[in-house]
Amino acid sequence: MKRKRRRSRPDQREGDGGGDESAKKANSAPDICDDVLLSIFSRLSTRDAFRCAASLSKRHRQLIAGADFWLLHRRLNPPPPRPNMAYMVTVVEPKPASDRPPAPLLDLALPRCAFRDFHHLTSDGNDGGGLRCSLVDRVHLRHKYAGTCNGVILLAPKTFNGGAPIVLFNPAAAGSEVEARMELPDLPAKSGRYHVAGFGYGASSGAYRVLVTREERVVSPNETVKSYAAYRAKELLAYTLDGGGAPSAAQQRLRSVLPELDAKKIGGKPVFLDGKVYLLADHLRVLAFDADDETVAVIELPGERRPGNQHQRHARSNLMQVSGRLCVATGAGNLGDDLALWLLAADRREWVRLCELRWCGAISSKLAGAWDVGGVVLLHLVHRQSKTGYLHMYDTRNDEAYRRLNFPRMVAKQGGGSGRVLCWGYRPTLVSPGSIVGAPPLGRRGAGGALAALDPMLERDVAAGRERTLEAVCFMNLLLYIMSKLPDNPLDVVNEIKGKSLPFSLR
């Protein structure tokens, strides 16, 4: 077969660049506008967006990894399925045995490590359901959970003076953990300290802010050398991180947002919702920090306070998120042994009572978590002395309260275990922590020692850490199993717990 000789067209002859341009236009695919691409991907579910992000170009992946995309994704998509919960369990390897002589070589041979196991669970497996991230850290052993924002977890030291390192990681993005250092003015030794209280993001300003309280030591005239030092929070500061909207001349990196603060304790864990960081002060009021305006509003807790008993806390729980709104439990009744659950209204001016439980042991127990599943509220309480967990259920559809549901002894101990923190307000994203602080991720063997992807050389540490967190994980899986039967079959849950036929060992 004879091949036809291709004739060059007049517009493709030498010396004429029009042919090259037309060939490039013919071979190149049409560019998609970034706004159109973001609009398309923002309508996908979280899991589908995760899968599609792996096949995109580097520029498009950077767009999806930004906070603006996930804010749009949150507006266009329905809320996460209920029930869902996010929590993190932390265990620290104990010190070597006391009979071994202390030596630097021994410390290097047997390094301590902090194992952090993060879980995000949903009943239907969507919206990031089944997400798990395990971190092995040999440096930041005393860092605590300090808040979550846009799918990023913040770890910070409990107290510090001057500068302090913080760690941010995204459980949905392996190997994304970064370390940054906050520089604050030095305080007088043994008379002042700082405490990281919260973490938030301002959508308008594009800035990530860390809330820090400045505490002063309270000296009593009867204080002895061996007495425990008491501190009071005297000022609330907002520290702006570098990557999320660099601070300008009018926007300082460190700003005092509540200089007249005088609180005995900023307790519990913070909750970030709709651009506000909520803190619990003295178990009596809530501080609402606006991450854009850098203003603080004080919201008094609802319910009647019992006069004459200063040692009894009015708030019987940390701040929580129930049905997408801020939630807190307070004492109720004449003796204070009842428990009332409140939701903050949309206007953030008043509280709405969700339910009230009578004679539930609110004085001797603390509410660890509450979930509203289609009108049936499941409450998990922990006894303060025995550290055992038990459940209460309340049907808000017909105002019916179920009797206390007691687990078997071993399961009850799992429910009261320490080292577990609920990450209220968490929603999975692909936001890069490096973009928040303007730093590249730590290497798998970097200075921070944190690992998002498991390394074969650390198989022993990971296996030991997961074995030590197994009881807490099993109990949380049990709670998810119970919530999956609600709201249609609450009586089945009661009968199964009483008959001890629940799958108590979900290993």
C-alpha positions as CSV (number, residue, x, y, z in Angstrom):
1,M,0.0,0.0,0.0
2,K,1.4,3.3,-1.0
3,R,1.6,5.9,1.7
4,K,0.3,9.3,0.9
5,R,2.8,12.0,1.2
6,R,1.8,14.6,3.7
7,R,1.8,18.1,2.2
8,S,2.6,21.0,4.3
9,R,0.0,23.6,4.4
10,P,1.0,27.2,3.6
11,D,0.5,28.2,7.2
12,Q,2.9,25.5,8.5
13,R,5.9,26.4,6.3
14,E,9.3,27.2,7.7
15,G,9.6,30.7,9.0
16,D,5.9,30.8,10.0
17,G,5.2,30.2,13.7
18,G,1.5,29.9,13.2
19,G,1.7,26.2,12.6
20,D,3.4,25.5,15.9
21,E,0.9,27.4,17.8
22,S,-2.1,25.7,16.1
23,A,-0.5,22.3,16.7
24,K,-0.1,23.1,20.4
25,K,-3.7,24.2,20.6
26,A,-4.8,21.0,18.9
27,N,-2.8,18.7,21.2
28,S,-3.3,20.5,24.5
29,A,-6.4,19.9,26.5
30,P,-8.6,22.8,27.4
31,D,-7.8,24.3,30.9
32,I,-10.5,24.1,33.5
33,C,-11.1,27.2,35.5
34,D,-10.1,26.7,39.2
35,D,-13.5,28.0,40.4
36,V,-15.3,25.4,38.2
37,L,-13.1,22.6,39.4
38,L,-13.6,23.6,43.1
39,S,-17.3,23.8,42.6
40,I,-17.4,20.3,41.1
41,F,-15.3,18.7,43.8
42,S,-17.0,20.5,46.7
43,R,-20.2,18.6,45.9
44,L,-18.5,15.2,46.3
45,S,-18.5,13.3,49.5
46,T,-15.5,13.5,51.7
47,R,-14.3,10.1,50.8
48,D,-14.8,10.6,47.1
49,A,-12.9,13.9,47.3
50,F,-10.0,12.1,49.0
51,R,-9.9,9.5,46.2
52,C,-10.0,12.1,43.4
53,A,-7.3,14.2,45.0
54,A,-4.8,11.5,44.5
55,S,-5.2,11.6,40.7
56,L,-5.1,15.4,40.3
57,S,-2.2,17.6,39.3
58,K,0.0,19.2,41.9
59,R,-1.6,22.6,41.4
60,H,-5.1,21.2,41.8
61,R,-4.1,19.2,44.9
62,Q,-2.9,22.4,46.4
63,L,-6.3,24.0,45.8
64,I,-8.1,21.1,47.4
65,A,-5.7,21.1,50.4
66,G,-6.7,24.7,51.2
67,A,-9.1,25.8,53.9
68,D,-11.3,27.7,51.5
69,F,-12.2,24.5,49.6
70,W,-13.2,22.7,52.7
71,L,-15.3,25.6,54.0
72,L,-17.2,25.5,50.6
73,H,-17.4,21.7,50.9
74,R,-19.0,22.0,54.3
75,R,-21.6,24.5,53.1
76,L,-22.6,22.4,50.0
77,N,-22.6,19.0,51.7
78,P,-25.0,17.6,54.3
79,P,-23.6,17.3,57.9
80,P,-21.7,14.1,58.8
81,P,-23.9,11.1,59.4
82,R,-25.0,10.3,62.9
83,P,-23.7,8.8,64.9
84,N,-20.0,9.8,64.4
85,M,-17.2,10.4,66.8
86,A,-13.6,11.3,66.7
87,Y,-11.2,10.6,69.6
88,M,-7.5,10.1,70.3
89,V,-5.9,7.8,72.8
90,T,-2.4,8.6,74.2
91,V,-0.1,6.2,76.1
92,V,3.4,7.0,77.1
93,E,6.0,4.2,77.5
94,P,6.9,3.9,81.2
95,K,10.3,4.7,82.5
96,P,12.8,1.9,82.9
97,A,12.8,-0.2,86.0
98,S,14.1,1.6,89.1
99,D,16.6,-1.3,89.8
100,R,18.5,-0.4,86.7
101,P,21.3,2.1,87.2
102,P,20.6,5.4,85.4
103,A,23.0,6.0,82.6
104,P,23.0,8.0,79.4
105,L,23.7,4.9,77.3
106,L,20.8,3.1,78.8
107,D,18.5,6.1,78.1
108,L,19.5,5.9,74.4
109,A,19.1,2.2,74.3
110,L,15.6,2.3,75.8
111,P,14.0,5.6,74.7
112,R,10.6,6.5,75.9
113,C,7.9,7.2,73.3
114,A,4.4,8.6,73.2
115,F,2.0,6.6,71.1
116,R,-1.1,8.5,69.9
117,D,-3.9,6.6,68.2
118,F,-6.5,8.8,66.4
119,H,-9.9,7.3,65.3
120,H,-12.8,8.8,63.4
121,L,-15.8,6.5,63.3
122,T,-19.2,6.7,61.6
123,S,-22.0,4.2,61.4
124,D,-22.2,4.0,57.6
125,G,-18.5,4.2,56.8
126,N,-18.8,7.4,54.8
127,D,-17.4,10.9,55.4
128,G,-14.0,9.5,56.5
129,G,-15.5,6.7,58.5
130,G,-12.9,4.2,59.6
131,L,-10.1,6.8,59.6
132,R,-7.2,5.9,61.8
133,C,-3.8,7.5,62.3
134,S,-1.1,6.3,64.6
135,L,1.8,8.5,65.7
136,V,5.0,7.4,67.5
137,D,6.7,10.4,69.1
138,R,10.0,10.2,71.0
139,V,10.4,13.9,71.6
140,H,7.1,15.6,72.5
141,L,6.2,13.2,75.3
142,R,4.3,15.6,77.5
143,H,2.3,17.3,74.7
144,K,-1.5,17.3,75.1
145,Y,-4.4,17.6,72.8
146,A,-5.1,21.4,72.5
147,G,-7.9,21.5,69.8
148,T,-8.9,20.7,66.3
149,C,-9.7,23.0,63.4
150,N,-10.3,22.3,59.7
151,G,-9.3,18.7,60.2
152,V,-5.9,19.5,61.8
153,I,-5.0,18.4,65.3
154,L,-2.9,20.6,67.6
155,L,-0.6,19.2,70.2
156,A,1.0,21.5,72.7
157,P,2.7,21.4,76.1
158,K,0.4,21.7,79.1
159,T,2.3,24.7,80.5
160,F,5.5,26.6,79.4
161,N,7.4,29.8,79.8
162,G,8.7,31.9,76.8
163,G,9.0,29.8,73.7
164,A,7.4,26.4,73.2
165,P,7.2,23.8,70.3
166,I,3.8,22.8,69.0
167,V,2.9,19.9,66.7
168,L,0.2,19.9,64.1
169,F,-0.9,16.9,62.0
170,N,-3.8,15.9,59.8
171,P,-5.0,12.3,60.4
172,A,-6.3,12.1,56.9
173,A,-2.9,12.9,55.3
174,A,-0.1,10.5,56.1
175,G,3.2,12.1,56.9
176,S,1.8,15.6,57.2
177,E,2.8,16.4,60.8
178,V,4.9,19.6,61.3
179,E,6.5,21.3,64.2
180,A,6.5,25.0,64.9
181,R,7.7,27.2,67.7
182,M,5.7,29.9,69.4
183,E,7.8,32.7,70.8
184,L,6.2,34.6,73.7
185,P,7.7,37.0,76.2
186,D,9.5,35.4,79.1
187,L,7.7,35.6,82.4
188,P,9.3,35.8,85.9
189,A,10.6,32.4,87.0
190,K,8.3,30.4,89.3
191,S,5.7,33.1,89.3
192,G,4.1,33.0,85.8
193,R,3.5,30.6,83.0
194,Y,1.6,30.1,79.7
195,H,-1.1,27.6,78.9
196,V,-2.4,26.7,75.4
197,A,-6.2,26.9,75.6
198,G,-7.5,26.6,72.0
199,F,-7.1,26.6,68.3
200,G,-9.2,28.3,65.6
201,Y,-9.4,29.6,62.0
202,G,-10.8,32.9,60.7
203,A,-12.4,32.4,57.3
204,S,-12.4,36.2,56.4
205,S,-8.8,36.8,57.6
206,G,-7.5,33.4,56.5
207,A,-5.5,33.3,59.8
208,Y,-5.0,30.4,62.2
209,R,-4.8,31.5,65.8
210,V,-3.7,29.7,69.0
211,L,-5.3,30.9,72.2
212,V,-2.9,31.1,75.1
213,T,-3.6,32.1,78.7
214,R,-1.1,33.9,80.9
215,E,-1.2,32.6,84.4
216,E,0.2,34.0,87.6
217,R,1.0,32.2,90.8
218,V,-1.2,32.9,93.7
219,V,0.7,33.1,97.0
220,S,-1.1,32.4,100.2
221,P,0.1,33.8,103.5
222,N,-0.1,30.2,105.0
223,E,1.8,28.7,102.1
224,T,4.5,26.2,102.9
225,V,7.4,25.0,100.8
226,K,5.8,21.6,100.1
227,S,2.3,23.0,99.2
228,Y,1.0,22.8,95.7
229,A,1.4,26.0,93.7
230,A,-1.9,27.5,92.6
231,Y,-2.2,29.6,89.4
232,R,-4.9,31.9,88.1
233,A,-5.4,32.9,84.5
234,K,-5.0,36.7,84.2
235,E,-4.9,37.3,80.5
236,L,-6.1,35.7,77.2
237,L,-3.7,36.0,74.3
238,A,-4.2,35.2,70.6
239,Y,-1.1,34.0,68.7
240,T,-1.3,34.1,64.9
241,L,0.5,31.4,63.0
242,D,2.7,32.3,60.0
243,G,1.3,30.2,57.2
244,G,-2.4,31.0,57.6
245,G,-2.5,34.7,56.6
246,A,0.8,36.4,57.6
247,P,0.2,39.0,60.2
248,S,0.5,42.6,58.9
249,A,1.6,45.7,60.8
250,A,-2.0,46.3,62.0
251,Q,-2.4,42.6,62.9
252,Q,0.3,41.6,65.3
253,R,1.3,38.0,65.8
254,L,0.6,38.2,69.6
255,R,-2.3,40.2,70.7
256,S,-4.1,40.5,74.1
257,V,-7.8,39.8,73.5
258,L,-9.0,39.7,77.1
259,P,-6.6,41.5,79.4
260,E,-9.0,41.7,82.3
261,L,-9.4,37.9,82.6
262,D,-9.4,36.6,86.1
263,A,-10.2,32.9,86.2
264,K,-9.1,30.1,88.5
265,K,-9.1,27.7,85.7
266,I,-9.7,27.5,81.9
267,G,-10.7,23.9,82.1
268,G,-11.6,21.1,79.7
269,K,-10.9,20.9,76.0
270,P,-11.8,23.7,73.5
271,V,-14.4,23.4,70.8
272,F,-14.2,25.2,67.5
273,L,-17.5,25.7,65.7
274,D,-18.4,28.2,62.9
275,G,-15.4,30.4,63.4
276,K,-15.7,30.6,67.2
277,V,-13.4,28.9,69.8
278,Y,-15.3,28.1,73.0
279,L,-13.5,27.8,76.3
280,L,-14.9,26.8,79.7
281,A,-13.9,29.2,82.5
282,D,-14.2,28.3,86.2
283,H,-17.0,25.9,85.3
284,L,-19.4,28.9,85.4
285,R,-19.1,30.7,82.0
286,V,-18.1,30.2,78.4
287,L,-15.6,32.4,76.6
288,A,-16.4,32.6,72.8
289,F,-13.5,33.9,70.8
290,D,-14.1,35.1,67.3
291,A,-11.1,34.1,65.2
292,D,-11.7,36.9,62.6
293,D,-12.5,39.9,64.8
294,E,-10.3,38.7,67.7
295,T,-13.0,39.6,70.2
296,V,-14.2,37.6,73.2
297,A,-17.8,37.3,74.3
298,V,-18.7,35.9,77.7
299,I,-21.7,33.5,77.9
300,E,-23.0,32.6,81.4
301,L,-23.9,28.9,81.9
302,P,-27.6,28.2,82.3
303,G,-29.4,26.7,85.3
304,E,-29.6,27.7,88.9
305,R,-26.5,27.6,91.0
306,R,-26.8,26.1,94.5
307,P,-25.8,28.8,97.1
308,G,-23.5,28.0,100.0
309,N,-21.5,25.2,98.2
310,Q,-18.5,26.8,96.6
311,H,-16.7,23.5,96.1
312,Q,-19.3,21.9,93.9
313,R,-18.9,22.7,90.2
314,H,-21.8,24.0,88.3
315,A,-20.6,22.5,85.0
316,R,-20.6,18.7,85.1
317,S,-18.9,18.1,81.8
318,N,-16.5,19.7,79.4
319,L,-17.8,21.6,76.4
320,M,-19.2,19.2,73.7
321,Q,-20.8,19.3,70.3
322,V,-24.2,17.8,70.0
323,S,-26.4,18.1,66.8
324,G,-23.9,20.6,65.4
325,R,-24.2,23.0,68.4
326,L,-22.3,23.7,71.5
327,C,-23.4,21.6,74.5
328,V,-22.7,21.5,78.2
329,A,-24.1,19.7,81.2
330,T,-24.9,21.4,84.5
331,G,-26.1,20.2,87.9
332,A,-29.8,20.5,88.6
333,G,-32.3,19.7,91.4
334,N,-32.3,20.7,95.0
335,L,-29.5,18.4,95.9
336,G,-27.5,18.9,92.7
337,D,-27.7,15.2,91.9
338,D,-29.7,15.7,88.7
339,L,-28.1,16.4,85.4
340,A,-29.3,18.9,82.7
341,L,-28.0,19.0,79.2
342,W,-28.1,22.3,77.4
343,L,-27.6,23.4,73.8
344,L,-26.5,26.9,72.8
345,A,-29.0,28.6,70.5
346,A,-28.0,29.7,67.0
347,D,-27.9,33.4,68.1
348,R,-25.5,32.5,70.9
349,R,-27.5,34.5,73.4
350,E,-29.5,31.8,75.3
351,W,-29.4,28.1,76.1
352,V,-32.0,25.5,75.2
353,R,-32.5,22.6,77.6
354,L,-32.2,19.3,75.7
355,C,-33.0,16.9,78.5
356,E,-32.8,16.4,82.3
357,L,-31.9,13.3,84.2
358,R,-33.0,12.8,87.8
359,W,-30.9,10.9,90.4
360,C,-28.2,9.9,87.9
361,G,-25.3,10.4,90.3
362,A,-24.2,13.8,88.8
363,I,-22.3,14.7,92.0
364,S,-20.1,11.7,92.1
365,S,-19.8,11.3,88.3
366,K,-18.7,13.4,85.3
367,L,-20.4,13.4,81.9
368,A,-17.7,12.2,79.5
369,G,-19.8,12.4,76.3
370,A,-23.2,12.9,74.9
371,W,-24.7,12.0,71.5
372,D,-28.1,12.8,70.0
373,V,-29.1,10.0,67.7
374,G,-32.4,10.8,66.0
375,G,-34.0,12.1,69.2
376,V,-32.5,9.6,71.6
377,V,-29.7,11.1,73.7
378,L,-27.0,8.6,74.8
379,L,-24.9,9.8,77.8
380,H,-21.7,8.3,78.9
381,L,-20.8,9.0,82.5
382,V,-17.6,8.1,84.5
383,H,-17.5,7.7,88.3
384,R,-14.9,10.1,89.7
385,Q,-13.5,7.6,92.3
386,S,-13.8,4.2,90.8
387,K,-13.2,5.4,87.2
388,T,-15.8,3.1,85.9
389,G,-18.2,4.0,83.1
390,Y,-21.9,3.6,82.7
391,L,-24.7,4.8,80.4
392,H,-28.0,6.7,80.5
393,M,-30.5,7.2,77.7
394,Y,-33.1,9.8,77.3
395,D,-35.8,9.9,74.5
396,T,-36.5,13.5,73.7
397,R,-39.4,12.5,71.5
398,N,-41.6,11.5,74.4
399,D,-39.6,12.8,77.4
400,E,-38.8,9.3,78.6
401,A,-35.7,8.5,80.6
402,Y,-34.3,5.0,80.8
403,R,-32.7,3.7,84.0
404,R,-29.0,3.5,84.5
405,L,-27.3,1.0,82.3
406,N,-24.4,-0.8,84.0
407,F,-21.8,-2.7,82.1
408,P,-20.0,-5.7,83.3
409,R,-17.0,-4.8,85.5
410,M,-14.3,-5.2,83.0
411,V,-16.2,-3.2,80.3
412,A,-17.0,-0.5,82.9
413,K,-13.3,-0.1,83.6
414,Q,-12.6,0.3,79.9
415,G,-15.2,3.1,79.8
416,G,-13.4,5.0,82.5
417,G,-9.9,4.6,81.3
418,S,-7.6,7.6,81.1
419,G,-5.7,8.9,78.2
420,R,-8.7,9.2,75.9
421,V,-9.9,12.6,74.6
422,L,-12.9,13.2,72.4
423,C,-12.2,15.6,69.5
424,W,-15.4,17.5,69.3
425,G,-15.9,19.4,66.1
426,Y,-13.5,17.3,64.0
427,R,-14.3,16.8,60.3
428,P,-11.8,15.1,57.9
429,T,-10.1,17.4,55.4
430,L,-6.9,17.4,53.3
431,V,-5.7,20.7,54.7
432,S,-1.9,20.6,55.0
433,P,-0.5,21.6,58.4
434,G,2.6,22.9,56.6
435,S,0.5,25.6,55.0
436,I,-0.6,26.7,58.4
437,V,2.9,27.3,59.9
438,G,4.8,27.8,56.7
439,A,7.1,24.8,57.3
440,P,7.7,21.5,55.4
441,P,6.5,18.2,57.0
442,L,8.8,16.4,59.4
443,G,10.7,13.5,57.9
444,R,9.9,10.0,59.0
445,R,13.1,10.2,61.1
446,G,13.1,13.9,61.6
447,A,13.8,15.8,64.7
448,G,10.3,15.6,65.9
449,G,10.3,11.8,65.8
450,A,6.6,11.7,64.8
451,L,5.5,9.1,62.3
452,A,2.3,9.1,60.3
453,A,3.3,6.2,58.0
454,L,4.4,3.2,60.0
455,D,8.0,2.3,59.7
456,P,9.1,-1.4,59.8
457,M,11.8,-0.5,62.4
458,L,9.1,0.8,64.7
459,E,6.9,-2.2,64.4
460,R,7.6,-3.2,68.1
461,D,6.6,0.3,69.4
462,V,3.5,0.4,67.2
463,A,2.4,-3.1,68.2
464,A,2.9,-2.3,71.9
465,G,1.1,1.0,71.6
466,R,-1.9,-0.5,69.9
467,E,-2.1,-3.3,72.4
468,R,-2.2,-0.8,75.3
469,T,-4.9,1.3,73.6
470,L,-6.9,-1.7,72.6
471,E,-9.3,-1.5,75.6
472,A,-10.2,2.1,74.9
473,V,-10.7,1.4,71.2
474,C,-13.0,-1.6,72.0
475,F,-15.1,0.5,74.3
476,M,-15.6,3.2,71.7
477,N,-16.5,0.6,69.1
478,L,-19.1,-0.7,71.6
479,L,-20.6,2.8,72.0
480,L,-20.8,3.1,68.2
481,Y,-22.5,-0.3,68.1
482,I,-25.1,0.9,70.6
483,M,-25.7,4.1,68.7
484,S,-26.2,2.2,65.5
485,K,-29.3,0.6,67.1
486,L,-30.8,4.0,67.9
487,P,-33.3,5.6,67.7
488,D,-35.5,2.8,66.6
489,N,-34.6,0.1,69.1
490,P,-33.7,1.7,72.5
491,L,-35.4,-1.1,74.4
492,D,-33.3,-3.7,72.6
493,V,-30.2,-1.9,73.9
494,V,-31.5,-2.0,77.4
495,N,-32.4,-5.7,77.2
496,E,-29.0,-6.6,75.6
497,I,-27.0,-4.7,78.3
498,K,-29.1,-6.2,81.1
499,G,-28.9,-9.7,79.6
500,K,-25.1,-9.2,78.9
501,S,-25.6,-10.2,75.3
502,L,-23.9,-7.1,73.8
503,P,-20.6,-7.8,71.9
504,F,-18.6,-6.4,74.8
505,S,-15.3,-7.7,73.4
506,L,-15.1,-6.0,70.0
507,R,-11.5,-7.0,69.3
